[in-house]
Amino acid sequence: MTEPAFLLLTALVDGPRHGYGIVQEIEKLSDGRVQLKIGTLYGVLDRLAADELVTLDREEAQQGRLRRYYRLTESGMRALEAEATRLAGNIESARRRLRARQAGGMA
Amino acid sequence: MSLLEGRYRYALRLLPASYRAEREEEMVCAFLEGAGDLHDEDNPRPRWSEIASVAALSVRVRLGGVGAAPRFFAWGQAVRLVAVLGLSFHATMSCVWLANTLKFHGFFGAPSGDYQTALGSAGSAERLRDIAQVLTYLLWIAAAASLVRGRPRAAKTTALLALALSYGPVIQSGNVLWNGGTKSVVLHSVLFVVPMLALPAGFHRDAPRNRHPWWVAALPVGAGTLLYVILNVLGSASMAQTVNWQFWSWIWPWLGESGLACLALLAASVSLVGTHLWAPARRTPSLPLALAILAVPVMLTHVFSLTFDAIDPATRTMAVVNVGQLIALLLSALTLIVLTAKTMPPRRVRPQPTPEPTAPGDDTGLPLPEDQD
């Protein structure tokens, strides 16, 4: 799973969001590091929707403009959980090794 | 409509109409929300990075991968085939040139004295160029094998490196494009351009990952070895003490890089027409389209090679063969386009995504984008 896809799924965990809402949430989640362009956002959304990890929740009119809200599906939730577990495992391995190295260096 | 919105909508025209019918309104909404409060007097424009992201999305949609509409998927498969077939051709030719270089170095018998003299002493520029050329041939073979084995990222890097290295000798010798001496380099480059563009365009993130067995990846090496033997036999025969110039001048134009590419394309086209006529179940729009695309650079090399000032009969015959090849390629490309048109899935507007039933009270009263047009 790519980082934008992971962040997009994470952005939808606490509820449906529309296009710009997702962009904002991803920026917040990544501490401003990932700023998705609109073309990139919809590329990722298309792919996740094709894999049935996200789905259209509802449409709303906002000042005469179309807002489509997307939400996580059950399989999206499972995919995100699996990816988060995998990444957490990698991080734990890296931390363990760094601790061991630091302990070795101190000795 | 504000100036910024108009300009962003203009950039969105890079996307296919069917995609815009589905997405344009929400993309515009998302973009304008992010753009903030800008006035027309400030002459606002979408940033280049925004336009680039739309262009990249357009390529991914038009050259569709898994889950794309059948027509876009067919285009995507055709472009991926262009990359695979183009790189395989360069890998095959690289095998021939590599075997030739090894032969000069004495790997298959005595080393060539003339070649060794031309290379000069150890560490000379010619020897470095020789090493770079061998490396280039190996990189083309590796790039084609990586692509067939389902590693497009490795293929892109390797092919790019091979391309850069293949221009090293040109830069080193101080030649300038369109200089008289570089005509062959330009002709050679024409054959590289299309597959090198097709590689990143077709093998994007959504492209299907096909991992073929090793024997498929080794096919260019096998074909290159066979071609080397055939070319050597023909080369030896054409260099005999008594040569029938009249006969060989009909053969030589087929033995160069563009001649072989022409031969391969014509053979593939004939086989494809046969398949179309006698095996309807195996008809596909992607292969004829890929061959038609590949025919363009091969035709260009023949156009660049046209000569109308041949003085001796052998050169005149070769010029006639060149024109014949060009006409055959043109007819073949037209036939392939017809076959593509007959088998290509029809255009259709993507279905509107419909929200799943929502709780009462949700504001869904906005007309759908296509109704707004």
Interface residues (C-beta under 8 A of the other chain):
Chain A: T2 H18 G19 Y20 V23 K37 I38 G39 T40 L41 Y42 G43 D46 R47 A49 A50 D51 T55 L56 D57 R58 E59 E60 A61 Q62 R65 L66 R67 R68 Y69
Chain B: R23 E25 E26 M27 V28 C29 A30 F31 L32 E33 G34 S49 E50 A52 S53 V54 A55 A56 L57 R60 V61 V66 G67 R205 D206 P353 T354 P355 E356 T358 D362 D363 T364 G365 L366 P369
